[in-house]
């Protein structure tokens, strides 16, 4: 699943280079260092969006980083798409 997620463009900047599978905990659950299921991974580029740059996901709050992006809906859609791919 994570390998497949890394084929998707970054959800923030749409880069297709250096995409990583970012584990996104549910709102109010978990913390840095406690990894959730791989089925909650989202594609983020390893450049400005994922790691240690100011404004990156690991440096800002969930709400500030994602803004109006409906993370839970995207996770569900990726899960559905993955399940369909597994049927073929």
Protein Blocks (a to p, Z undefined) as FASTA:
>chain_A
ZZmmmmpccfklopaghiacdddddehiacehiacdfklcccddfklmmmmmghiaklcc
fklmnmmacfklmmmmmmmmmmmmmmZZ
